[in-house]
């Protein structure tokens, strides 16, 4: 993959727009797929001029800019566009400047020794850590043949979830359990952790996070069934708003695909096993 080509495509607004349910413009890590091929696929699927994009229903949202003042295509908080290192460095430099301006607006003296480097720390934190999944390629996920024709639920639970809510940019912290019934393929359990992390490291709402993971696994594994349960605390309910106690600010969401979506017994078995 030539990162230069990839990066410049962002500037032209070709790449970097969510093109499917999991908001990812680059889903193949196959070395046989050149970046040009991926870009042209994205361009065909999402053409701003032909009105192919499902625009938000609210008329006032159609007036929002689709490109930044710097000429980059804007995309959903939980979308993904792979950026080069140079692009990320540039992003951090610009973010540091703006974070500094925010300190001025909030009348925080940046000569205060505790705050002096904070705009720089914040810029790095948002680009390299909290929003990392927006700018990085998906984790490499090798799938293996289901040689023994496993027909039962395969479950991984206790997967860490660390994200921020799109509404307030406050921490969402919890765990995720994933169950699937394999089709022709199985996947290493550590890869599930990486996939959850990749989707979590973006601005999210928990409902969509589970849906994105379920859709991604459906595309990747073609399983007979998949279910994703996320249980998380939302600090926008703890640090602000209703100031809920930590153990009450809990949200549980389920996203199911395939036979488990309809099959009560199978769903019950999964919920018992992850309890
Ligand atoms: Zn929130």
Boltz pocket constraint, residues with backbone or C-beta under 6 A from the ligand:
constraints:
  - pocket:
      binder: B
      contacts: [[A, 165], [A, 166], [A, 167], [A, 168], [A, 169], [A, 170], [A, 234], [A, 236], [A, 237]]
      max_distance: 6.0
